Amino acid sequence: MVVGVENEPRGRPSPFGEDDQLGMLNHIDDAKRRAAMALVREGRLYDLGHVLDENCPVFPGRYFRQTLVTTAHHANVDMPVGENRVNWITEIVSGTMQLGTHLDALSHLQMNDRGYNGWTVAELAGAPPDPEAWTGFGMQQGPGGHAVVGASLAASLREDSEHPETVRGLAARALRFVPGLAGVPVIATWSGVRPVTPDGHPLVGPAPGLAGLWVAAGHGPIGVLAAPATARMLAEHLVGGRPDPAAAPFDPARFTTAAPPLAGTVSG
């Protein structure tokens, strides 16, 4: 027996069509822009931009960090570049998007679980499976002259070995950047385990229920990149006595609340 099921309503549809993404901007055409500009006789020009620094206005959970790393500066003392002994420091910038006083778009604002024109988050952010989505490319030459190519990322609760298709994917991507590798044999593969939390965000802050224990873990493959920001968040909390607002999404206490059972499990 076949039973018909009505499609879930899309919420509040746009009067400009189900595929519209402009909203009220549809009312602003070239003629209206010319008419508006003709009304201006005198006035002042205001810059709506904002210099990005660690104190710029942000929504909770968003942040901007700029760190100057002097590791290269000290290392280059023994191997400066050129006759004028050029040296440098490394600048690391980490942060979320949509900072300061930018003019926001309709794309990510929601009413309950629906975005503009009734689109769900899955429809807005979803995409067809990409076999290379978790395969990147990086290459360096080893001390023996061989090329080391990487890397891939896969979610697993076990220390699984690399699958053959992953190795083939890495080799195919390497050839796109370095065609000269064609015909070079693969002599070894390896993989390791990185700590990742259930929601993908690291753990930064005091461990709930264990006085004096502080956590900085779960960064997955971005531990080195996120190290300066993580250290600053911990230092401000430990030394300053109050948590950095930007560290709120990484609070270890977020996993202490009761969560609904996973599909396929039995609770009683």
N, C-alpha and C positions, 0 to 999 in steps of 0.2 A: 504494500500500500504506500502510495506517495502522498505526503502531506505538504501542502504549501505553507511556507513561513514568510510572513511579511518582513521586508527589510527594516532594520532599525532606523528610525528617523534621524536625519542628519542634524537635528537641533535647529538653530535659527538660520535659515538659508539666506544668502545674499540676494538682494533685489536685482543684482547685476548678473546673475547666473551662477550655476553650481561650481564652475571652475574659476570664478573671479578671485583675485588676490589683491585688488587695489582698494576695495571698499569705497569710501566717500571721495577718494582721489579721482574716481571716474567723473565727478562733477567739474574737476579742474582741467580745462583744456587750454589750448594756446590763446583763444580769444579771451578767456577769463583772466589769464596771466597778463595779457596786454592791457586789459581794462584796469586791473589792479595796479599795475605799474604806472598807469597814467594818472592815478589819483594822488600819487606821492609828489609833494612839492618841496618839502624840506623834512629833515628828521635826523636821526642818529643811527649809525650802524653798530649792531651788537654782535660780538663774536660769541657764538654758542658753544664753541669748543672748550676743552678743559685740558690743561697740561696733565699728563698721566704721571702720578707719583703715588707714594704709599698712603697719602692722606686725601686722595681724590674721593669724591662722593661715590658710593657704590651701594647696591642692594645687599642685604645680608647674604653671606656665603660667597660673594664675589670679592676679588682682591687684585692688587697689582704689586709686584715685587721686582726690584731691580738690584742686582748684586754684582759687584766688581770682584772678580777672582784674580788673585795675584800669582797663582801657581806658575803660569807661563812666564810671567815677568821674572821670577826668581830663577826658573830653569834656563831662560835665555841668556843669563849673564855669561854663561860659558860658551854660548854659540850665537852671538848677536848677528844680525843680518846686515851685510854691507860695510863699507868703510866707516860710515857714521854710526855704526853699532845700534841699529834700530831695535827697539824693544817694545813690548806692549803688555797690556793686561786684558783679560777676557771679561766681557760683559754678558751676564745671564739675565734675561727678562722672562718672568713667568707671571701668568695672570689669567683671569677669565675674560671673556668678551663682554661687551656692553658695559663700559665703564664711563664715569664722568657724566657729562651732560649731553650725551648723544641723543638724537631724536630716534625714538624706538619705532619698530615696524610692527605690523599686525601678526607676523609669522609665528611668534611663540607665546603670545598672550592667550590665556584660556579662560573659559567659563566652565568650571568643573573639569571634565575630561575632554572638552571640545575646544579646538582652536577656531580661528575665524572661518566663517562659512560652514561650520559644523564638522570640520575635519577632525578626526581623532589623532592622537599623538602617533599611533602606529602608521597612519596614512601620511602624516607630515614628515616623519623621520624615518619611516621604513624604506627599505630598498631590496631589490632582488638579491639573493645570495651571490656573493662574489668569491670565486675560488681563491683569488689573490688578496682578499680583504685583510687577512692577518699575515701576509707575507711582505716583508720590506726588503730593502737592498742596502747592503753595506759591504765593503770589501777592503781588506788590507793585506799587505804582503807579510808572510811569516818569515822567521829568521832563516829557514831553509830554502827560501825562494818560492814556496808554494803560496797560493792565494786562498785566503780565508773569506768565505762568503756567508752572509746571514741577512736577515734572521726571520724566524717565524714565531707565532704566538698561538697557542691553543689552550682552551679551558679544560682542565682535567683535575680529578682528585687523586690521581695516581701518577707515579713517575713513569709515564709511558715513553716508549722510544719513538723516534721520528717515523712517521709513515712514509712509504716510498713516494706517494703523490706530493708530499710536502717537499721532499728533496728535489723532485723533478720541477716543482714550482719555483724553488729557489734558483735552480740552474737556469730555467727559462727566463726568469727575471734578470739574472746576471748577464745573460747573453744580450738582452735588450740594451744594457748599458756598456758592456764590454764585449763586442762581437769576437774579439781575439781569443776568447775562452773556448770557442767552438772546437770540439775535439779533445779538450783537456779532460782527463778522467777524474772522477770523484774518488778520492782515496780514503775518505773517512767522514762520518757524520756523528754528531753528538747533540744532546739536548740536556736541559737542566730544569729545575723547578724554581719558580718565583712565587713569593707569597702575595696572594690577591684576596681581598675581602669579598663577601657576597654582593655588595653594591658597587664594587670597583673603586671605591675611595679608600685612601690609606687611613690608618689609625694614628692620630696625633693628639696626645693629651693624657690626662691622668686616667689610670685604670679604675673603673668603678668598684667600690667595695674593698680596695687594697691600698690603704694609705701609704704614700711614699713611692708607689710604683707608677712610672710614666712610660708611655708607649710611643714609639715612632717606628711603625712597621706597616706592612701591607701595601707598599708602593708599586709592587709588580715590576714592570720593565722600566719605570721612570725614576727609580730610586736616586740615581746620581743627579739627574736633572732637578728633582724636587728637594734635594738635600738642603740647599741654602734656605729655601722658604720654610721647610720643616724645622730646621734649627732655630730660625727666627721666631716661629710660632711658639715652640717649646720654651725658648729663652724668655720671651715676653710674659708667658704664664708663670714660669718658675721664679724669675727674678722680679718681674713687675707685680706679680700677685693677682693678675687678672688675665683672662684668656683673650687672645686676639679674635675679634669677630670673624675674621676670615677663616679661622680654624673650626668654626661651628659644624660644617659638613663632615669633618673628620673626627669628631668627638667619639672615643671608644664607647661611650655610654649609649650610643644609638642602637647597639645590638642587645641591650639589656631588657628592652620591652618585649612583651609576648608577641609572637608573630603567628599568623595563621599557618596550619600545617601544609606542607607541600603536597601537590597532587600525587596520589598514589600511596600516601602514608596513612596509617591508622592511628587515631588519637582516641583516648578514652579515659 
